[in-house]
């Protein structure tokens, strides 16, 4: 995800979901990217590194090629409004780097209004806390089946598998590993290939 700045600057004020939706729909904000996390609006500054783009682009291409002609779709940098029938709507609004969504009815002009099957976040230094703690908890709580955190800074990939229990299964891999996407089974991402295209 791009590097975030607080929309409210020094004077942090909690914002409702309704106020957030009004803000992002303003004409002057159509070319900007926002997330709503725990009542605070983050405006993404648009300066993601080339490594960030290379990693997310590589993974998305692999998934997109595999899913061509199939029911599920892959999306990059799309607004996600989590929804679970047992919980209701999430008060946060996220824009993950990559999602796999398998319900076309949930894809609207606003973004993906529901719970994707699979999410990838490529870590930037300033977003690491949200990716590892806030988002992992919410994604699992709202029923995301699989969540990957790809962290080039620590050279690790953390995979959360939602098993329907209170605590997800958590696996840690390195950039020397080839990781199978659990919800697809016969598609894997070879992180050794990603190492060849990034600058370290």
VENFENFEN-V794680 format. One record per backbone hydrogen bond with DSSP energy under -0.5 kcal/mol. NH is the residue of the N-H (numbers start at 1). CO is the residue of the C=O. E is the energy in kcal/mol with one decimal. If there is no record, write none. Layout:
nh;co;e
NH;CO;E
NH;CO;E
This chain:
nh;co;e
5;43;-2.0
7;41;-2.5
9;6;-1.1
11;8;-1.1
12;10;-1.4
15;39;-3.3
20;16;-2.1
21;17;-2.3
22;18;-1.9
23;19;-2.2
24;20;-2.4
25;21;-1.2
26;23;-1.3
29;26;-2.1
30;27;-1.3
32;29;-1.7
33;44;-0.6
35;42;-2.3
36;93;-2.4
37;35;-0.6
37;40;-2.8
40;37;-1.8
42;35;-3.2
43;5;-2.8
44;33;-2.8
44;42;-0.6
45;3;-3.8
53;49;-2.0
54;50;-2.6
55;51;-2.7
56;52;-2.5
57;53;-2.5
58;54;-2.3
59;55;-2.3
60;56;-2.5
61;57;-2.4
62;58;-2.1
63;59;-2.3
64;60;-3.2
65;61;-2.8
66;62;-1.7
67;63;-2.5
68;64;-0.8
70;67;-2.9
73;101;-2.7
75;99;-2.3
77;96;-0.8
77;97;-0.9
78;96;-0.5
80;94;-3.3
81;112;-2.9
82;80;-0.7
84;88;-2.3
88;84;-4.4
90;82;-2.4
93;36;-2.1
94;80;-2.1
97;120;-0.9
98;120;-1.8
99;75;-2.3
100;118;-2.2
101;73;-2.4
101;99;-0.5
104;102;-0.6
106;103;-1.7
107;104;-1.1
108;106;-0.8
108;111;-3.0
112;79;-3.2
113;106;-3.3
113;111;-0.7
114;81;-0.6
114;112;-1.1
116;114;-0.6
117;100;-1.9
118;100;-1.3
119;146;-2.0
120;98;-2.5
121;148;-2.5
123;121;-0.6
123;150;-2.8
127;124;-1.4
128;124;-0.9
128;125;-0.6
131;127;-2.5
132;128;-2.9
133;129;-2.2
134;129;-0.9
135;130;-3.5
136;131;-0.5
137;133;-1.5
138;134;-2.1
139;135;-3.2
140;136;-1.9
141;137;-2.4
142;138;-2.4
143;140;-1.3
144;139;-2.8
145;117;-0.6
146;117;-1.4
147;160;-2.2
148;119;-2.7
149;158;-2.6
150;121;-2.6
150;148;-0.6
151;149;-0.7
151;156;-2.6
152;150;-0.6
155;151;-0.7
156;151;-2.0
157;173;-2.1
158;149;-2.3
159;157;-0.5
159;171;-3.1
160;147;-3.1
160;158;-0.5
161;159;-0.5
161;169;-3.1
162;145;-2.5
162;160;-0.5
163;161;-0.8
169;161;-2.4
171;159;-2.6
173;157;-2.7
175;155;-0.7
177;174;-1.6
179;177;-0.5
179;189;-2.7
181;187;-2.9
182;180;-0.8
184;181;-1.6
185;181;-2.9
186;184;-2.1
189;179;-2.9
190;188;-0.5
191;177;-2.2
191;189;-0.9
193;190;-1.0
194;190;-0.9
195;191;-1.9
196;192;-0.8
197;194;-1.5
198;194;-0.8
200;198;-0.6
